[in-house]
Amino acid sequence: MKLYPKSFTLTTMILWSVFILITTIWSRLSSNFGVEFMVMYHSIHPHPFLITKGDLSLTEQIYGSLFDLFYALVDAFIVGLSFSFIYNFFVDKIESKNDL
């Protein structure tokens, strides 16, 4: 069974970006929920509106959430597309061995 790269990538992008968006908003509203995860996430994806800065205005918090969402979409696009192509490559190899 092969994967459809477009569909798999879109599904991966939706799931990962929703998870990151919920975690970002929740950790920005809360003082201790998910902060360690977001600090780790920001160490990979730096931007000027980090969650550890306590003196951000509401618009800066929104911009920070949008930066996190953008990074999540790009990450999920790369991972989803790469995984589906690699998976399909190995499925083709296995199916061609079975046909012989």
Secondary structure, 3 states (H helix, E strand, C coil): CCCCHHHHHHHHHHHHHHHHHHHHHHHHHCCCCCHHHHHHHHHHCCCCCCCCCCCCCHHHHHHHHHHHHHHHHHHHHHHHHHHHHHHHHHHHHHHHHHHC
